[in-house]
Amino acid sequence: MGLCLGVCGVAFVALAFGAAMRSEPWNSPAQPELPLVKAATPARFFSDRAPVPPAVSPVQVPIEVLLLQIENHVRLEQAAAESFLAFPSQALLHSKTSSPFVN
């Protein structure tokens, strides 16, 4: 019975593959041709208003300030990891960090 089901399955797959790989052109006369209509204006998703470009802030932060913030974040995360390794608990594992950056 298993062999019969296997042979039937292979035959079905072969028929489906043969039907999918037919060499008929995609624009055969059996398919009706639809007229192409161009839209007067491009459609927008949920809105007819034109998108507003984001405002570019002219304020640039010095690289030293960013590096200090990253170093502070790394120090706080290392301290949290060391405290968890010293006294592991589920409360420490799921507690929020004191760093202003969200990880």
PDB file as gemmi writes it, atoms N, CA and C in Angstrom:
CRYST1    1.000    1.000    1.000  90.00  90.00  90.00 P 1                      
ATOM      1  N   MET A   1       0.834  -1.187   0.000  1.00  0.00           N  
ATOM      2  CA  MET A   1       0.000   0.000   0.000  1.00  0.00           C  
ATOM      3  C   MET A   1       0.882   1.255   0.000  1.00  0.00           C  
ATOM      4  N   GLY A   2       1.960   1.224   0.796  1.00  0.00           N  
ATOM      5  CA  GLY A   2       2.875   2.359   0.827  1.00  0.00           C  
ATOM      6  C   GLY A   2       3.542   2.575  -0.517  1.00  0.00           C  
ATOM      7  N   LEU A   3       3.908   1.480  -1.195  1.00  0.00           N  
ATOM      8  CA  LEU A   3       4.532   1.583  -2.511  1.00  0.00           C  
ATOM      9  C   LEU A   3       3.552   2.166  -3.525  1.00  0.00           C  
ATOM     10  N   CYS A   4       2.304   1.767  -3.440  1.00  0.00           N  
ATOM     11  CA  CYS A   4       1.281   2.287  -4.356  1.00  0.00           C  
ATOM     12  C   CYS A   4       1.078   3.782  -4.131  1.00  0.00           C  
ATOM     13  N   LEU A   5       1.026   4.221  -2.871  1.00  0.00           N  
ATOM     14  CA  LEU A   5       0.880   5.645  -2.578  1.00  0.00           C  
ATOM     15  C   LEU A   5       2.100   6.423  -3.042  1.00  0.00           C  
ATOM     16  N   GLY A   6       3.269   5.850  -2.905  1.00  0.00           N  
ATOM     17  CA  GLY A   6       4.483   6.506  -3.363  1.00  0.00           C  
ATOM     18  C   GLY A   6       4.499   6.687  -4.866  1.00  0.00           C  
ATOM     19  N   VAL A   7       4.102   5.651  -5.604  1.00  0.00           N  
ATOM     20  CA  VAL A   7       4.065   5.732  -7.067  1.00  0.00           C  
ATOM     21  C   VAL A   7       3.025   6.750  -7.515  1.00  0.00           C  
ATOM     22  N   CYS A   8       1.864   6.762  -6.873  1.00  0.00           N  
ATOM     23  CA  CYS A   8       0.829   7.741  -7.222  1.00  0.00           C  
ATOM     24  C   CYS A   8       1.306   9.154  -6.922  1.00  0.00           C  
ATOM     25  N   GLY A   9       2.005   9.335  -5.829  1.00  0.00           N  
ATOM     26  CA  GLY A   9       2.527  10.651  -5.478  1.00  0.00           C  
ATOM     27  C   GLY A   9       3.549  11.141  -6.482  1.00  0.00           C  
ATOM     28  N   VAL A  10       4.454  10.245  -6.910  1.00  0.00           N  
ATOM     29  CA  VAL A  10       5.453  10.618  -7.906  1.00  0.00           C  
ATOM     30  C   VAL A  10       4.777  10.949  -9.233  1.00  0.00           C  
ATOM     31  N   ALA A  11       3.757  10.201  -9.608  1.00  0.00           N  
ATOM     32  CA  ALA A  11       3.041  10.472 -10.853  1.00  0.00           C  
ATOM     33  C   ALA A  11       2.347  11.827 -10.791  1.00  0.00           C  
ATOM     34  N   PHE A  12       1.736  12.130  -9.675  1.00  0.00           N  
ATOM     35  CA  PHE A  12       1.062  13.424  -9.512  1.00  0.00           C  
ATOM     36  C   PHE A  12       2.056  14.573  -9.599  1.00  0.00           C  
ATOM     37  N   VAL A  13       3.201  14.440  -8.948  1.00  0.00           N  
ATOM     38  CA  VAL A  13       4.220  15.482  -8.987  1.00  0.00           C  
ATOM     39  C   VAL A  13       4.754  15.637 -10.402  1.00  0.00           C  
ATOM     40  N   ALA A  14       4.947  14.543 -11.118  1.00  0.00           N  
ATOM     41  CA  ALA A  14       5.442  14.611 -12.497  1.00  0.00           C  
ATOM     42  C   ALA A  14       4.435  15.319 -13.398  1.00  0.00           C  
ATOM     43  N   LEU A  15       3.152  15.033 -13.224  1.00  0.00           N  
ATOM     44  CA  LEU A  15       2.122  15.718 -14.010  1.00  0.00           C  
ATOM     45  C   LEU A  15       2.084  17.206 -13.685  1.00  0.00           C  
ATOM     46  N   ALA A  16       2.176  17.548 -12.421  1.00  0.00           N  
ATOM     47  CA  ALA A  16       2.152  18.957 -12.029  1.00  0.00           C  
ATOM     48  C   ALA A  16       3.379  19.682 -12.565  1.00  0.00           C  
ATOM     49  N   PHE A  17       4.534  19.047 -12.533  1.00  0.00           N  
ATOM     50  CA  PHE A  17       5.749  19.651 -13.053  1.00  0.00           C  
ATOM     51  C   PHE A  17       5.660  19.827 -14.565  1.00  0.00           C  
ATOM     52  N   GLY A  18       5.131  18.833 -15.255  1.00  0.00           N  
ATOM     53  CA  GLY A  18       4.967  18.928 -16.703  1.00  0.00           C  
ATOM     54  C   GLY A  18       4.016  20.033 -17.096  1.00  0.00           C  
ATOM     55  N   ALA A  19       2.935  20.209 -16.335  1.00  0.00           N  
ATOM     56  CA  ALA A  19       1.988  21.278 -16.632  1.00  0.00           C  
ATOM     57  C   ALA A  19       2.606  22.641 -16.374  1.00  0.00           C  
ATOM     58  N   ALA A  20       3.456  22.744 -15.373  1.00  0.00           N  
ATOM     59  CA  ALA A  20       4.080  24.020 -15.056  1.00  0.00           C  
ATOM     60  C   ALA A  20       5.165  24.379 -16.056  1.00  0.00           C  
ATOM     61  N   MET A  21       5.781  23.407 -16.681  1.00  0.00           N  
ATOM     62  CA  MET A  21       6.906  23.656 -17.578  1.00  0.00           C  
ATOM     63  C   MET A  21       6.514  23.610 -19.053  1.00  0.00           C  
ATOM     64  N   ARG A  22       5.233  23.769 -19.364  1.00  0.00           N  
ATOM     65  CA  ARG A  22       4.819  23.773 -20.762  1.00  0.00           C  
ATOM     66  C   ARG A  22       5.497  24.903 -21.508  1.00  0.00           C  
ATOM     67  N   SER A  23       5.755  24.703 -22.773  1.00  0.00           N  
ATOM     68  CA  SER A  23       6.484  25.697 -23.547  1.00  0.00           C  
ATOM     69  C   SER A  23       5.557  26.633 -24.326  1.00  0.00           C  
ATOM     70  N   GLU A  24       4.350  26.858 -23.857  1.00  0.00           N  
ATOM     71  CA  GLU A  24       3.451  27.806 -24.507  1.00  0.00           C  
ATOM     72  C   GLU A  24       3.889  29.220 -24.166  1.00  0.00           C  
ATOM     73  N   PRO A  25       3.824  30.131 -25.111  1.00  0.00           N  
ATOM     74  CA  PRO A  25       4.165  31.517 -24.788  1.00  0.00           C  
ATOM     75  C   PRO A  25       3.142  32.116 -23.841  1.00  0.00           C  
ATOM     76  N   TRP A  26       3.592  33.044 -23.042  1.00  0.00           N  
ATOM     77  CA  TRP A  26       2.705  33.632 -22.035  1.00  0.00           C  
ATOM     78  C   TRP A  26       1.646  34.522 -22.663  1.00  0.00           C  
ATOM     79  N   ASN A  27       1.870  35.006 -23.864  1.00  0.00           N  
ATOM     80  CA  ASN A  27       0.875  35.862 -24.503  1.00  0.00           C  
ATOM     81  C   ASN A  27       0.149  35.100 -25.608  1.00  0.00           C  
ATOM     82  N   SER A  28      -0.241  33.889 -25.320  1.00  0.00           N  
ATOM     83  CA  SER A  28      -0.954  33.077 -26.302  1.00  0.00           C  
ATOM     84  C   SER A  28      -2.339  33.663 -26.542  1.00  0.00           C  
ATOM     85  N   PRO A  29      -2.970  33.351 -27.700  1.00  0.00           N  
ATOM     86  CA  PRO A  29      -4.279  33.914 -28.001  1.00  0.00           C  
ATOM     87  C   PRO A  29      -5.375  33.426 -27.056  1.00  0.00           C  
ATOM     88  N   ALA A  30      -5.113  32.385 -26.277  1.00  0.00           N  
ATOM     89  CA  ALA A  30      -6.120  31.909 -25.333  1.00  0.00           C  
ATOM     90  C   ALA A  30      -6.329  32.900 -24.193  1.00  0.00           C  
ATOM     91  N   GLN A  31      -5.333  33.739 -23.949  1.00  0.00           N  
ATOM     92  CA  GLN A  31      -5.458  34.735 -22.889  1.00  0.00           C  
ATOM     93  C   GLN A  31      -5.939  36.042 -23.489  1.00  0.00           C  
ATOM     94  N   PRO A  32      -6.983  36.629 -22.932  1.00  0.00           N  
ATOM     95  CA  PRO A  32      -7.462  37.905 -23.478  1.00  0.00           C  
ATOM     96  C   PRO A  32      -6.504  39.030 -23.107  1.00  0.00           C  
ATOM     97  N   GLU A  33      -6.340  39.965 -24.028  1.00  0.00           N  
ATOM     98  CA  GLU A  33      -5.486  41.100 -23.754  1.00  0.00           C  
ATOM     99  C   GLU A  33      -6.300  42.190 -23.084  1.00  0.00           C  
ATOM    100  N   LEU A  34      -5.777  42.729 -21.995  1.00  0.00           N  
ATOM    101  CA  LEU A  34      -6.451  43.776 -21.267  1.00  0.00           C  
ATOM    102  C   LEU A  34      -5.838  45.112 -21.632  1.00  0.00           C  
ATOM    103  N   PRO A  35      -6.667  46.128 -21.800  1.00  0.00           N  
ATOM    104  CA  PRO A  35      -6.096  47.436 -22.124  1.00  0.00           C  
ATOM    105  C   PRO A  35      -5.368  48.012 -20.919  1.00  0.00           C  
ATOM    106  N   LEU A  36      -4.224  48.649 -21.164  1.00  0.00           N  
ATOM    107  CA  LEU A  36      -3.468  49.265 -20.096  1.00  0.00           C  
ATOM    108  C   LEU A  36      -3.965  50.682 -19.889  1.00  0.00           C  
ATOM    109  N   VAL A  37      -4.299  51.000 -18.671  1.00  0.00           N  
ATOM    110  CA  VAL A  37      -4.770  52.333 -18.330  1.00  0.00           C  
ATOM    111  C   VAL A  37      -3.774  52.926 -17.348  1.00  0.00           C  
ATOM    112  N   LYS A  38      -3.251  54.097 -17.680  1.00  0.00           N  
ATOM    113  CA  LYS A  38      -2.312  54.757 -16.785  1.00  0.00           C  
ATOM    114  C   LYS A  38      -3.082  55.650 -15.831  1.00  0.00           C  
ATOM    115  N   ALA A  39      -2.640  55.662 -14.584  1.00  0.00           N  
ATOM    116  CA  ALA A  39      -3.285  56.500 -13.580  1.00  0.00           C  
ATOM    117  C   ALA A  39      -2.907  57.956 -13.827  1.00  0.00           C  
ATOM    118  N   ALA A  40      -3.857  58.855 -13.559  1.00  0.00           N  
ATOM    119  CA  ALA A  40      -3.598  60.278 -13.761  1.00  0.00           C  
ATOM    120  C   ALA A  40      -2.572  60.780 -12.757  1.00  0.00           C  
ATOM    121  N   THR A  41      -2.688  60.354 -11.505  1.00  0.00           N  
ATOM    122  CA  THR A  41      -1.731  60.721 -10.465  1.00  0.00           C  
ATOM    123  C   THR A  41      -1.295  59.451  -9.756  1.00  0.00           C  
ATOM    124  N   PRO A  42      -0.091  59.414  -9.250  1.00  0.00           N  
ATOM    125  CA  PRO A  42       0.343  58.209  -8.541  1.00  0.00           C  
ATOM    126  C   PRO A  42      -0.447  58.044  -7.244  1.00  0.00           C  
ATOM    127  N   ALA A  43      -0.873  56.825  -7.000  1.00  0.00           N  
ATOM    128  CA  ALA A  43      -1.651  56.545  -5.800  1.00  0.00           C  
ATOM    129  C   ALA A  43      -0.744  56.547  -4.583  1.00  0.00           C  
ATOM    130  N   ARG A  44      -1.265  57.025  -3.481  1.00  0.00           N  
ATOM    131  CA  ARG A  44      -0.526  57.035  -2.225  1.00  0.00           C  
ATOM    132  C   ARG A  44      -1.283  56.147  -1.237  1.00  0.00           C  
ATOM    133  N   PHE A  45      -0.544  55.534  -0.374  1.00  0.00           N  
ATOM    134  CA  PHE A  45      -1.128  54.608   0.588  1.00  0.00           C  
ATOM    135  C   PHE A  45      -1.729  55.385   1.746  1.00  0.00           C  
ATOM    136  N   PHE A  46      -3.026  55.391   1.897  1.00  0.00           N  
ATOM    137  CA  PHE A  46      -3.794  56.022   2.971  1.00  0.00           C  
ATOM    138  C   PHE A  46      -3.750  57.544   2.966  1.00  0.00           C  
ATOM    139  N   SER A  47      -3.150  58.176   1.987  1.00  0.00           N  
ATOM    140  CA  SER A  47      -3.057  59.629   2.033  1.00  0.00           C  
ATOM    141  C   SER A  47      -2.925  60.195   0.632  1.00  0.00           C  
ATOM    142  N   ASP A  48      -3.504  61.366   0.427  1.00  0.00           N  
ATOM    143  CA  ASP A  48      -3.347  62.071  -0.832  1.00  0.00           C  
ATOM    144  C   ASP A  48      -2.318  63.179  -0.720  1.00  0.00           C  
ATOM    145  N   ARG A  49      -1.832  63.438   0.494  1.00  0.00           N  
ATOM    146  CA  ARG A  49      -0.842  64.493   0.691  1.00  0.00           C  
ATOM    147  C   ARG A  49       0.541  64.011   0.287  1.00  0.00           C  
ATOM    148  N   ALA A  50       1.332  64.930  -0.183  1.00  0.00           N  
ATOM    149  CA  ALA A  50       2.712  64.598  -0.541  1.00  0.00           C  
ATOM    150  C   ALA A  50       3.524  64.412   0.737  1.00  0.00           C  
ATOM    151  N   PRO A  51       4.458  63.480   0.751  1.00  0.00           N  
ATOM    152  CA  PRO A  51       5.267  63.270   1.955  1.00  0.00           C  
ATOM    153  C   PRO A  51       6.178  64.460   2.208  1.00  0.00           C  
ATOM    154  N   VAL A  52       6.315  64.791   3.493  1.00  0.00           N  
ATOM    155  CA  VAL A  52       7.176  65.892   3.903  1.00  0.00           C  
ATOM    156  C   VAL A  52       8.560  65.328   4.201  1.00  0.00           C  
ATOM    157  N   PRO A  53       9.600  65.867   3.591  1.00  0.00           N  
ATOM    158  CA  PRO A  53      10.938  65.342   3.888  1.00  0.00           C  
ATOM    159  C   PRO A  53      11.315  65.660   5.332  1.00  0.00           C  
ATOM    160  N   PRO A  54      12.022  64.743   5.993  1.00  0.00           N  
ATOM    161  CA  PRO A  54      12.399  64.987   7.388  1.00  0.00           C  
ATOM    162  C   PRO A  54      13.363  66.161   7.490  1.00  0.00           C  
ATOM    163  N   ALA A  55      13.165  66.923   8.546  1.00  0.00           N  
ATOM    164  CA  ALA A  55      14.017  68.086   8.760  1.00  0.00           C  
ATOM    165  C   ALA A  55      15.392  67.622   9.240  1.00  0.00           C  
ATOM    166  N   VAL A  56      16.408  68.149   8.627  1.00  0.00           N  
ATOM    167  CA  VAL A  56      17.772  67.812   9.013  1.00  0.00           C  
ATOM    168  C   VAL A  56      18.203  68.799  10.088  1.00  0.00           C  
ATOM    169  N   SER A  57      18.632  68.258  11.210  1.00  0.00           N  
ATOM    170  CA  SER A  57      19.020  69.143  12.298  1.00  0.00           C  
ATOM    171  C   SER A  57      20.425  69.684  12.053  1.00  0.00           C  
ATOM    172  N   PRO A  58      20.608  70.992  12.179  1.00  0.00           N  
ATOM    173  CA  PRO A  58      21.922  71.562  11.934  1.00  0.00           C  
ATOM    174  C   PRO A  58      22.897  71.360  13.096  1.00  0.00           C  
ATOM    175  N   VAL A  59      22.378  70.884  14.237  1.00  0.00           N  
ATOM    176  CA  VAL A  59      23.225  70.707  15.411  1.00  0.00           C  
ATOM    177  C   VAL A  59      24.013  69.407  15.261  1.00  0.00           C  
ATOM    178  N   GLN A  60      25.322  69.498  15.352  1.00  0.00           N  
ATOM    179  CA  GLN A  60      26.174  68.312  15.296  1.00  0.00           C  
ATOM    180  C   GLN A  60      26.846  68.133  16.643  1.00  0.00           C  
ATOM    181  N   VAL A  61      26.799  66.901  17.135  1.00  0.00           N  
ATOM    182  CA  VAL A  61      27.378  66.588  18.429  1.00  0.00           C  
ATOM    183  C   VAL A  61      28.836  66.185  18.212  1.00  0.00           C  
ATOM    184  N   PRO A  62      29.741  66.713  19.019  1.00  0.00           N  
ATOM    185  CA  PRO A  62      31.153  66.325  18.870  1.00  0.00           C  
ATOM    186  C   PRO A  62      31.347  64.836  19.145  1.00  0.00           C  
ATOM    187  N   ILE A  63      32.306  64.253  18.473  1.00  0.00           N  
ATOM    188  CA  ILE A  63      32.577  62.821  18.598  1.00  0.00           C  
ATOM    189  C   ILE A  63      33.016  62.454  20.006  1.00  0.00           C  
ATOM    190  N   GLU A  64      33.673  63.365  20.703  1.00  0.00           N  
ATOM    191  CA  GLU A  64      34.127  63.078  22.066  1.00  0.00           C  
ATOM    192  C   GLU A  64      32.946  62.844  22.998  1.00  0.00           C  
ATOM    193  N   VAL A  65      31.872  63.614  22.812  1.00  0.00           N  
ATOM    194  CA  VAL A  65      30.681  63.454  23.648  1.00  0.00           C  
ATOM    195  C   VAL A  65      30.055  62.084  23.403  1.00  0.00           C  
ATOM    196  N   LEU A  66      29.976  61.692  22.145  1.00  0.00           N  
ATOM    197  CA  LEU A  66      29.418  60.383  21.833  1.00  0.00           C  
ATOM    198  C   LEU A  66      30.269  59.250  22.397  1.00  0.00           C  
ATOM    199  N   LEU A  67      31.576  59.391  22.312  1.00  0.00           N  
ATOM    200  CA  LEU A  67      32.459  58.358  22.859  1.00  0.00           C  
ATOM    201  C   LEU A  67      32.328  58.252  24.370  1.00  0.00           C  
ATOM    202  N   LEU A  68      32.194  59.390  25.059  1.00  0.00           N  
ATOM    203  CA  LEU A  68      32.003  59.354  26.509  1.00  0.00           C  
ATOM    204  C   LEU A  68      30.683  58.679  26.881  1.00  0.00           C  
ATOM    205  N   GLN A  69      29.630  58.942  26.122  1.00  0.00           N  
ATOM    206  CA  GLN A  69      28.343  58.303  26.399  1.00  0.00           C  
ATOM    207  C   GLN A  69      28.427  56.793  26.179  1.00  0.00           C  
ATOM    208  N   ILE A  70      29.121  56.379  25.128  1.00  0.00           N  
ATOM    209  CA  ILE A  70      29.261  54.943  24.870  1.00  0.00           C  
ATOM    210  C   ILE A  70      30.101  54.281  25.954  1.00  0.00           C  
ATOM    211  N   GLU A  71      31.184  54.924  26.382  1.00  0.00           N  
ATOM    212  CA  GLU A  71      32.015  54.363  27.448  1.00  0.00           C  
ATOM    213  C   GLU A  71      31.225  54.238  28.747  1.00  0.00           C  
ATOM    214  N   ASN A  72      30.412  55.242  29.070  1.00  0.00           N  
ATOM    215  CA  ASN A  72      29.581  55.193  30.274  1.00  0.00           C  
ATOM    216  C   ASN A  72      28.583  54.037  30.170  1.00  0.00           C  
ATOM    217  N   HIS A  73      27.986  53.869  29.024  1.00  0.00           N  
ATOM    218  CA  HIS A  73      27.033  52.778  28.818  1.00  0.00           C  
ATOM    219  C   HIS A  73      27.715  51.425  28.999  1.00  0.00           C  
ATOM    220  N   VAL A  74      28.916  51.275  28.448  1.00  0.00           N  
ATOM    221  CA  VAL A  74      29.646  50.008  28.569  1.00  0.00           C  
ATOM    222  C   VAL A  74      29.995  49.736  30.026  1.00  0.00           C  
ATOM    223  N   ARG A  75      30.434  50.781  30.757  1.00  0.00           N  
ATOM    224  CA  ARG A  75      30.757  50.595  32.180  1.00  0.00           C  
ATOM    225  C   ARG A  75      29.532  50.155  32.975  1.00  0.00           C  
ATOM    226  N   LEU A  76      28.370  50.777  32.717  1.00  0.00           N  
ATOM    227  CA  LEU A  76      27.146  50.399  33.436  1.00  0.00           C  
ATOM    228  C   LEU A  76      26.726  48.966  33.103  1.00  0.00           C  
ATOM    229  N   GLU A  77      26.845  48.572  31.848  1.00  0.00           N  
ATOM    230  CA  GLU A  77      26.477  47.209  31.467  1.00  0.00           C  
ATOM    231  C   GLU A  77      27.437  46.192  32.067  1.00  0.00           C  
ATOM    232  N   GLN A  78      28.730  46.509  32.123  1.00  0.00           N  
ATOM    233  CA  GLN A  78      29.694  45.594  32.740  1.00  0.00           C  
ATOM    234  C   GLN A  78      29.430  45.459  34.233  1.00  0.00           C  
ATOM    235  N   ALA A  79      29.083  46.565  34.891  1.00  0.00           N  
ATOM    236  CA  ALA A  79      28.776  46.502  36.326  1.00  0.00           C  
ATOM    237  C   ALA A  79      27.531  45.658  36.565  1.00  0.00           C  
ATOM    238  N   ALA A  80      26.532  45.780  35.701  1.00  0.00           N  
ATOM    239  CA  ALA A  80      25.325  44.967  35.847  1.00  0.00           C  
ATOM    240  C   ALA A  80      25.639  43.489  35.637  1.00  0.00           C  
ATOM    241  N   ALA A  81      26.493  43.183  34.675  1.00  0.00           N  
ATOM    242  CA  ALA A  81      26.862  41.787  34.427  1.00  0.00           C  
ATOM    243  C   ALA A  81      27.651  41.210  35.594  1.00  0.00           C  
ATOM    244  N   GLU A  82      28.564  42.016  36.169  1.00  0.00           N  
ATOM    245  CA  GLU A  82      29.347  41.534  37.310  1.00  0.00           C  
ATOM    246  C   GLU A  82      28.465  41.304  38.532  1.00  0.00           C  
ATOM    247  N   SER A  83      27.492  42.181  38.755  1.00  0.00           N  
ATOM    248  CA  SER A  83      26.602  41.981  39.903  1.00  0.00           C  
ATOM    249  C   SER A  83      25.729  40.745  39.701  1.00  0.00           C  
ATOM    250  N   PHE A  84      25.337  40.476  38.464  1.00  0.00           N  
ATOM    251  CA  PHE A  84      24.558  39.265  38.204  1.00  0.00           C  
ATOM    252  C   PHE A  84      25.409  38.019  38.396  1.00  0.00           C  
ATOM    253  N   LEU A  85      26.675  38.072  37.956  1.00  0.00           N  
ATOM    254  CA  LEU A  85      27.535  36.911  38.133  1.00  0.00           C  
ATOM    255  C   LEU A  85      27.857  36.665  39.600  1.00  0.00           C  
ATOM    256  N   ALA A  86      27.918  37.741  40.406  1.00  0.00           N  
ATOM    257  CA  ALA A  86      28.204  37.583  41.833  1.00  0.00           C  
ATOM    258  C   ALA A  86      27.012  36.966  42.559  1.00  0.00           C  
ATOM    259  N   PHE A  87      25.805  37.456  42.271  1.00  0.00           N  
ATOM    260  CA  PHE A  87      24.588  36.951  42.921  1.00  0.00           C  
ATOM    261  C   PHE A  87      23.512  36.742  41.853  1.00  0.00           C  
ATOM    262  N   PRO A  88      23.558  35.619  41.133  1.00  0.00           N  
ATOM    263  CA  PRO A  88      22.577  35.414  40.063  1.00  0.00           C  
ATOM    264  C   PRO A  88      21.172  35.207  40.620  1.00  0.00           C  
ATOM    265  N   SER A  89      20.227  35.922  40.052  1.00  0.00           N  
ATOM    266  CA  SER A  89      18.820  35.750  40.398  1.00  0.00           C  
ATOM    267  C   SER A  89      17.984  36.139  39.189  1.00  0.00           C  
ATOM    268  N   GLN A  90      16.767  35.666  39.205  1.00  0.00           N  
ATOM    269  CA  GLN A  90      15.880  35.960  38.085  1.00  0.00           C  
ATOM    270  C   GLN A  90      15.496  37.441  38.078  1.00  0.00           C  
ATOM    271  N   ALA A  91      15.391  38.063  39.230  1.00  0.00           N  
ATOM    272  CA  ALA A  91      15.043  39.485  39.303  1.00  0.00           C  
ATOM    273  C   ALA A  91      16.151  40.342  38.676  1.00  0.00           C  
ATOM    274  N   LEU A  92      17.420  40.000  38.945  1.00  0.00           N  
ATOM    275  CA  LEU A  92      18.520  40.744  38.335  1.00  0.00           C  
ATOM    276  C   LEU A  92      18.601  40.508  36.832  1.00  0.00           C  
ATOM    277  N   LEU A  93      18.238  39.307  36.421  1.00  0.00           N  
ATOM    278  CA  LEU A  93      18.311  38.972  35.004  1.00  0.00           C  
ATOM    279  C   LEU A  93      17.315  39.795  34.190  1.00  0.00           C  
ATOM    280  N   HIS A  94      16.145  40.055  34.749  1.00  0.00           N  
ATOM    281  CA  HIS A  94      15.095  40.762  34.015  1.00  0.00           C  
ATOM    282  C   HIS A  94      14.932  42.210  34.450  1.00  0.00           C  
ATOM    283  N   SER A  95      15.862  42.736  35.224  1.00  0.00           N  
ATOM    284  CA  SER A  95      15.736  44.123  35.667  1.00  0.00           C  
ATOM    285  C   SER A  95      16.168  45.081  34.576  1.00  0.00           C  
ATOM    286  N   LYS A  96      15.658  46.307  34.635  1.00  0.00           N  
ATOM    287  CA  LYS A  96      16.014  47.339  33.651  1.00  0.00           C  
ATOM    288  C   LYS A  96      17.415  47.852  33.956  1.00  0.00           C  
ATOM    289  N   THR A  97      18.091  48.283  32.917  1.00  0.00           N  
ATOM    290  CA  THR A  97      19.428  48.837  33.090  1.00  0.00           C  
ATOM    291  C   THR A  97      19.340  50.292  33.497  1.00  0.00           C  
ATOM    292  N   SER A  98      20.381  50.786  34.142  1.00  0.00           N  
ATOM    293  CA  SER A  98      20.397  52.193  34.542  1.00  0.00           C  
ATOM    294  C   SER A  98      21.015  53.076  33.470  1.00  0.00           C  
ATOM    295  N   SER A  99      21.392  52.468  32.354  1.00  0.00           N  
ATOM    296  CA  SER A  99      21.978  53.228  31.255  1.00  0.00           C  
ATOM    297  C   SER A  99      20.871  53.972  30.493  1.00  0.00           C  
ATOM    298  N   PRO A 100      21.169  55.187  30.018  1.00  0.00           N  
ATOM    299  CA  PRO A 100      20.152  55.911  29.246  1.00  0.00           C  
ATOM    300  C   PRO A 100      19.909  55.279  27.885  1.00  0.00           C  
ATOM    301  N   PHE A 101      20.844  54.472  27.390  1.00  0.00           N  
ATOM    302  CA  PHE A 101      20.637  53.788  26.113  1.00  0.00           C  
ATOM    303  C   PHE A 101      19.814  52.549  26.342  1.00  0.00           C  
ATOM    304  N   VAL A 102      18.945  52.256  25.419  1.00  0.00           N  
ATOM    305  CA  VAL A 102      18.107  51.044  25.517  1.00  0.00           C  
ATOM    306  C   VAL A 102      18.760  49.970  24.674  1.00  0.00           C  
ATOM    307  N   ASN A 103      18.955  48.808  25.269  1.00  0.00           N  
ATOM    308  CA  ASN A 103      19.574  47.721  24.513  1.00  0.00           C  
ATOM    309  C   ASN A 103      18.597  46.636  24.259  1.00  0.00           C  
TER     310      ASN A 103                                                      
END                                                                             
